[in-house]
Amino acid sequence: DQQVKQNSPSLSVQEGRISILNCDYTNSMFDYFLWYKKYPAEGPTFLISISSIKDKNEDGRFTVFLNKSAKHLSLHIVPSQPGDSAVYFCAASGYSGYALNFGKGTSLLVTP
Amino acid sequence: DAGITQSPRHKVTETGTPVTLRCHQTENHRYMYWYRQDPGHGLRLIHYSYGVKDTDKGEVSDGYSVSRSKTEDFLLTLESATSSQTSVYFCAISGGAGAVVTDTQYFGPGTRLTVL
């Protein structure tokens, strides 16, 4: 049973605009959330994370928002650049040192 | 980037043959993981290790075994490969010395395995 869901398989955004990628989770024990970016033929690269004690975390153009009551998080990329075109995975953890639960990914295409 | 290498990067093998994939890290991280990535499934955990000689099963462990005899190496073995094990395999590490959060995992470049 998928505990982390990314319901949009793909997203297309124009360069310079905001990209919003969404993620929902079902397990209330999750307390740490991460976003990874993956290019073809490469491993996932850690992008940004957020602890359940926060509702927002920023790192440059990337901001992650967490809404615990809705069990929902989102990744905002502003402004979007063509180099941001990749597959983005949402992941969640409830136990330190254990597995991450991954969503199926959202393929982002940023067009010039 | 964390120093993680995987070997081989590509492998084609036949059904019924044994296969071993290697993950090597130079970061002295405590935890190591093996995931597989398949279309429509995201990444799924096969096995993980929480220390030398300490391993446990993940979500999709059937048909796989692992060993960790040194901190830096984590081996994944398919005793008798099947076509359903055709996949891309990723190694990950977490829990570096002094890490406040051990949940952030860093991934290797992957091994593409094809079982004919």
Interface residues (C-beta under 8 A of the other chain):
Chain A: V4 Y32 L34 Y36 A41 E42 G43 P44 T45 F46 S49 S51 F89 S93 S96 G97 Y98 A99 L100 F102 G103 K104 G105
Chain B: D1 I4 R30 Y31 Y33 G40 H41 G42 L43 R44 L45 Y48 Y50 G58 E59 F90 S94 G95 V101 T102 D103 T104 Q105 Y106 F107 G108 P109 G110
